[in-house]
Every structure is written in C-alpha cells, then in structure tokens.
C-alpha cells in the first residue's frame, strides 16, 4: 500500500521561490505543497493542517524567526528551515525554538525531499555543517546581546549604560561575560573591532 503524501506548507516572501518549490514538489509521490504563504500570520490565518512547514528564516515582515517557529510548532506541524541564511545566531535560535533541521535553498531537490520525509517521520535532521555552527554559538543572554549590539555599533560605555538604564559597571560585566562566551566558543572578541565582527556574524548588527 502506498503511504499517503506528506502535506507540506511553504512560507517565503519571495514569490519565485514559492512557485519553484510548488512546481518541484508537485509531481512527487512523497510530498505535495498544499498551503503556501508569504508570512507566518497569513499561513496561520488559512487554518489548514500540514505535516511539515518549510520556513524561510528571514522574512520581510520583520518577524523573529524563533517566534515564528514557536507559533508553527504550536499547530502540531514540524518546521524545516529552508533558507539562504548563513548567520549563525538566527539559525541556532530557530533550532532551539523547535525547528527540526535546515536545508539550504542551494541544495538539490532530492536533498530537500529526503529531509521532508525524515522530519515528517519524527527523526531529527542532523546537518554536520550547522551542528558545527551551533557549537560555535556563544548563546548570549538578551541583555548581554543588547550590550554587545550597542557597544559594537560604536557607542561609548557611558552611552550604552544610559540606553540600557544600567550602571557603567553592569554594562562592563555584560560585555566581559559576552567576551568570555565568545572565547569559550573559539571565536575570541577581545577588541572592540573583534566584537563588531562577531556582532555582524551573529546578526546583532547589519554588515556595513
């Protein structure tokens, strides 16, 4: 007996990508795209049940990827990141929020299909490349990340303290903790320039 096709949803704000995914999966026996949208809100409003959701990490509506993953997982769907994103921080945050794995948009169709089948069966998708990235993520606390973002953007310590409504010493402690975490992850950030590079790499700041 042929197993039922996996119901796939796709969320991406690039119409060409959505059309491509729908076309590529349309004739396959394993899976079919039965719902697609340009945002998580639009997807959820449709109310249709799917087995696996292909989610782009960076959507144009400014939503946070971890929040998006949590909202989708709450519907009972399995979330598979399908993206060109290369920054470690948003990927790691999405995985920690409950995404089952990640497939790059550059991957061949058979890789995507195998990943859909695997996560639909409840098996985690282990990607060695992103496992290594996760190991190198320092997992900064929210206030540590905010201090890094402001300080690395060029603000002096006093200005960072004023923005965060904290003492000068508390901000220094947050930055020290962040530097220690980066060092432990094998990505030292001893200088302000190094910290700027790490902030850009991890998505706390936009690249100049």
Buried (B, 14 or more C-beta within 10 A) or exposed (E): EEEEBBBBBBBBBBEEBBEBBBEEBEEBEBBBBBBBBBBBBBBBEEEEEBBBBBBBBBBEEEBEBBEBBBBBBEBEBBBBBBBEBEBBBBBBBBBEBBBBBBBBBEEEEEEBBBBBBBBBEEEEBEBEEBEEBBEBBBEBEEBBBBBBBBBBBEBEBEBBBBBBEBEEEBBBBBBEBBBEBBEEBEBEBEEEEBBBBBBBBBBBBEEE
